Amino acid sequence: MATTFSFSEEDVEIDEGLGYPKAYANLCRNPHLFNAYNQGPPFAYTPYILHSQEASRASELDQFFPVIDADRKPSANPRNYVSLLWKQLNHLGNAGFDPAKFRVDMYGNVLFFNADPGSPLAWEIDHWFPCSRGGKTVPSNLKLVQWQVCKRKQNNLEFLIPWWDLQLGVSVNQFLSIFASTNSDFRNRAFQWLFSEGENEELNDSQAVESLIFPPHFIVSEQQVGLAPAAIVLLRRDIDASALQSLDLNQPLRSNSPMTG
């Protein structure tokens, strides 16, 4: 099957240094090889069902990297790499948020480093190439993602999951809109949803919680390119910040969001 997709046998084997097969990285990052969900976000938030030929190819690719042991445990403690992984994520520094506290995962979900486990801003460590398929517990194969994303991915391959299925937390536009709101009741309700102690002392010490107090350069940029693209400082190229705004505009709010209360 490797020759069918123009991969060598070496490409489909686990690279001990990277922790994943090179072919897997190519399939995730090169839409010309396989892009089953190219009609979905960021261009339109519409459900997309694979045609029979695409579904057949997706099934082949799923077997391309078979599950070796569904219950396989990491070979090392991934928590040892949290500090390194956190610093690899894009952040909202352009909007005045402290990168030590707030970051954005590779799927566009905002994360808070000290988030309560039940918060939509909480994170988990994910094996990008699943441990159950032979993925190694090394920094290059580990990603910090919103905790619901980690549960959604499990043993699945990233390129076979619709991107919108990994937008499970709080988007950049939603997050910034909460902080910018001049409605104190709305903002307090949102903070209770996001943070375990609501608008607590730690957050009050940051200018980020003051409504509409954003750096001047961010305000100028936001008028030119939009809210999310203006806020994000790109450290990784996994997501296109310029695409996040159109995704947010099409994404329906969830029922447990304070915005729908």
C-alpha positions as CSV (number, residue, x, y, z in Angstrom):
1,M,0.0,0.0,0.0
2,A,3.0,2.3,0.6
3,T,3.7,2.5,-3.1
4,T,0.0,3.4,-3.8
5,F,0.5,6.6,-1.9
6,S,4.1,7.1,-3.1
7,F,5.6,6.4,0.3
8,S,8.7,4.3,0.9
9,E,8.8,1.5,3.5
10,E,11.1,3.7,5.6
11,D,8.5,6.5,5.4
12,V,5.8,4.4,7.0
13,E,8.0,3.1,9.8
14,I,8.1,4.8,13.2
15,D,11.0,7.3,13.3
16,E,12.6,6.7,16.7
17,G,13.7,10.3,16.9
18,L,10.5,12.0,15.8
19,G,8.2,9.4,17.4
20,Y,5.9,9.1,14.4
21,P,6.2,8.0,10.7
22,K,7.3,10.6,8.2
23,A,4.4,9.5,6.0
24,Y,1.9,10.4,8.7
25,A,3.3,14.0,9.0
26,N,3.0,14.3,5.2
27,L,-0.6,13.2,5.2
28,C,-1.5,15.6,8.0
29,R,0.3,18.6,6.5
30,N,0.0,18.2,2.8
31,P,-3.6,18.6,1.6
32,H,-2.6,17.4,-1.9
33,L,-2.0,13.9,-0.6
34,F,-5.3,13.5,1.2
35,N,-7.8,16.2,2.2
36,A,-11.1,14.5,2.7
37,Y,-12.6,17.5,4.5
38,N,-11.6,20.4,2.3
39,Q,-15.2,21.6,2.0
40,G,-15.4,22.2,5.7
41,P,-13.9,24.9,7.9
42,P,-12.4,27.4,7.8
43,F,-14.4,28.3,4.6
44,A,-17.8,27.1,5.7
45,Y,-19.2,25.5,8.8
46,T,-21.2,22.8,7.0
47,P,-21.3,19.0,7.7
48,Y,-19.4,17.0,5.0
49,I,-20.0,13.3,4.3
50,L,-17.2,11.5,2.4
51,H,-18.1,10.2,-1.0
52,S,-17.7,6.4,-1.4
53,Q,-14.3,6.7,-3.1
54,E,-13.0,9.1,-0.4
55,A,-14.4,6.9,2.3
56,S,-12.7,3.9,0.8
57,R,-9.4,5.7,0.6
58,A,-9.8,6.9,4.2
59,S,-10.4,3.3,5.3
60,E,-7.2,2.2,3.5
61,L,-5.2,5.0,5.1
62,D,-6.6,4.1,8.6
63,Q,-5.1,0.6,8.0
64,F,-2.0,2.1,6.7
65,F,-1.0,2.8,10.4
66,P,-2.7,-0.1,12.3
67,V,-3.6,-0.1,15.9
68,I,-1.0,-2.3,17.6
69,D,-2.4,-2.2,21.1
70,A,-5.4,-0.2,22.0
71,D,-4.4,-0.2,25.7
72,R,-0.8,0.7,25.2
73,K,0.6,3.1,27.8
74,P,3.2,5.8,27.2
75,S,6.8,4.7,27.5
76,A,7.6,7.7,29.6
77,N,5.7,10.4,31.6
78,P,4.6,13.0,29.1
79,R,4.1,15.6,31.9
80,N,7.9,15.9,32.0
81,Y,7.6,17.9,28.8
82,V,4.8,20.3,29.7
83,S,6.9,23.4,30.0
84,L,8.5,22.8,26.6
85,L,5.2,22.0,24.9
86,W,3.5,25.0,26.3
87,K,6.2,27.3,24.9
88,Q,5.7,25.8,21.4
89,L,2.1,26.9,21.2
90,N,0.9,30.1,19.5
91,H,-0.2,32.8,21.9
92,L,-2.3,36.0,22.2
93,G,0.5,38.4,23.1
94,N,-0.6,40.8,20.4
95,A,-3.8,41.4,22.4
96,G,-1.9,41.9,25.7
97,F,-2.4,38.4,27.1
98,D,0.5,36.8,29.1
99,P,1.9,33.8,27.1
100,A,2.8,32.1,30.4
101,K,-1.0,31.9,31.2
102,F,-2.8,31.8,27.8
103,R,-2.0,29.9,24.6
104,V,-3.8,28.6,21.5
105,D,-3.7,24.9,20.6
106,M,-3.1,23.7,17.0
107,Y,-6.9,23.5,16.4
108,G,-7.7,27.1,17.5
109,N,-8.8,26.4,21.0
110,V,-7.7,28.9,23.7
111,L,-5.9,27.3,26.7
112,F,-5.3,28.6,30.3
113,F,-2.2,27.1,32.0
114,N,-3.8,26.9,35.4
115,A,-7.3,26.0,34.2
116,D,-9.7,24.0,36.4
117,P,-10.0,20.4,35.0
118,G,-13.6,21.0,34.0
119,S,-13.0,24.4,32.3
120,P,-13.2,24.6,28.5
121,L,-9.8,26.2,28.7
122,A,-8.2,23.1,30.3
123,W,-5.7,21.1,28.4
124,E,-4.2,17.6,28.1
125,I,-1.1,16.1,26.5
126,D,-1.9,14.3,23.3
127,H,0.2,11.8,21.3
128,W,0.0,13.4,17.8
129,F,0.6,10.0,16.3
130,P,-1.3,7.7,18.6
131,C,0.6,5.7,21.2
132,S,-1.7,2.8,20.4
133,R,-0.4,2.8,16.8
134,G,3.3,2.9,17.9
135,G,3.7,6.6,18.6
136,K,6.6,7.4,20.9
137,T,6.5,9.6,24.0
138,V,9.0,12.1,22.8
139,P,8.6,15.9,22.6
140,S,8.2,16.0,18.8
141,N,5.2,13.6,19.0
142,L,3.5,15.3,21.9
143,K,1.1,18.3,21.7
144,L,-0.9,20.2,24.3
145,V,-4.5,20.4,23.2
146,Q,-7.9,21.3,24.7
147,W,-8.9,18.4,27.0
148,Q,-12.0,17.5,25.0
149,V,-9.9,17.3,21.8
150,C,-7.7,14.7,23.5
151,K,-10.7,12.6,24.3
152,R,-12.1,13.0,20.8
153,K,-8.9,12.0,19.1
154,Q,-8.0,8.9,21.2
155,N,-6.6,6.3,18.7
156,N,-7.7,8.2,15.6
157,L,-5.4,9.7,13.0
158,E,-5.6,13.5,12.8
159,F,-6.0,13.7,9.0
160,L,-9.1,11.4,9.2
161,I,-10.9,13.6,11.7
162,P,-12.9,16.6,10.4
163,W,-11.2,19.8,11.6
164,W,-14.5,21.2,13.0
165,D,-14.7,18.1,15.3
166,L,-11.5,19.4,17.0
167,Q,-12.9,22.9,17.7
168,L,-14.4,21.8,21.0
169,G,-13.2,24.6,23.4
170,V,-13.4,28.4,23.2
171,S,-12.3,30.0,20.0
172,V,-10.1,33.0,19.9
173,N,-12.9,35.3,18.8
174,Q,-15.2,34.1,21.5
175,F,-12.4,34.5,24.1
176,L,-11.5,38.0,23.1
177,S,-15.2,39.0,22.9
178,I,-15.7,38.0,26.5
179,F,-12.8,40.2,27.7
180,A,-13.8,43.1,25.6
181,S,-17.5,43.1,26.7
182,T,-18.6,46.2,28.6
183,N,-21.5,44.2,30.1
184,S,-20.3,43.3,33.5
185,D,-23.0,40.7,34.1
186,F,-22.2,38.9,30.9
187,R,-18.5,39.1,31.6
188,N,-18.8,37.7,35.2
189,R,-21.0,34.9,33.9
190,A,-18.5,34.0,31.3
191,F,-15.6,34.2,33.8
192,Q,-17.4,31.8,36.1
193,W,-17.7,29.4,33.1
194,L,-14.0,29.7,32.1
195,F,-12.3,30.1,35.5
196,S,-12.8,28.2,38.7
197,E,-12.8,31.4,40.8
198,G,-14.5,33.6,38.3
199,E,-12.9,37.0,38.0
200,N,-10.3,36.2,40.6
201,E,-7.4,38.2,42.0
202,E,-4.9,36.7,39.6
203,L,-6.9,37.8,36.6
204,N,-7.8,41.2,38.0
205,D,-4.0,41.9,38.3
206,S,-3.8,41.5,34.5
207,Q,-4.9,44.3,32.2
208,A,-6.4,41.5,30.0
209,V,-9.5,41.5,32.2
210,E,-10.3,45.2,31.8
211,S,-12.9,45.6,29.1
212,L,-11.7,47.1,25.9
213,I,-8.2,47.7,27.2
214,F,-6.1,46.3,24.3
215,P,-2.7,47.5,23.0
216,P,-3.0,50.3,20.4
217,H,-1.2,48.2,17.8
218,F,-3.7,45.4,18.2
219,I,-6.6,47.7,17.7
220,V,-5.2,49.0,14.5
221,S,-4.3,45.5,13.3
222,E,-7.8,44.2,14.3
223,Q,-9.4,46.7,12.0
224,Q,-7.3,45.6,9.1
225,V,-7.3,41.8,9.4
226,G,-9.9,40.8,12.0
227,L,-10.0,39.9,15.7
228,A,-8.3,36.5,15.9
229,P,-5.6,37.1,13.3
230,A,-4.6,40.3,15.0
231,A,-4.3,38.7,18.4
232,I,-2.3,35.6,17.6
233,V,1.5,35.5,17.7
234,L,2.4,32.5,15.4
235,L,5.0,30.2,16.7
236,R,3.7,27.1,14.9
237,R,2.4,26.7,11.4
238,D,-0.2,24.1,12.3
239,I,-3.1,26.6,12.0
240,D,-3.6,29.6,9.8
241,A,-4.6,32.5,12.1
242,S,-6.2,34.4,9.2
243,A,-8.7,31.5,8.8
244,L,-9.9,31.5,12.4
245,Q,-12.2,34.5,12.0
246,S,-14.3,32.9,9.2
247,L,-14.5,29.7,11.2
248,D,-15.8,31.6,14.2
249,L,-18.4,33.4,12.2
250,N,-19.9,30.1,11.0
251,Q,-19.5,28.1,14.2
252,P,-22.7,27.8,16.3
253,L,-22.5,28.5,20.0
254,R,-22.8,25.5,22.3
255,S,-25.7,25.1,24.7
256,N,-23.5,25.3,27.8
257,S,-21.9,28.6,26.8
258,P,-22.7,31.7,28.8
259,M,-23.3,33.4,25.5
260,T,-26.4,31.3,24.9
261,G,-27.7,31.6,28.5
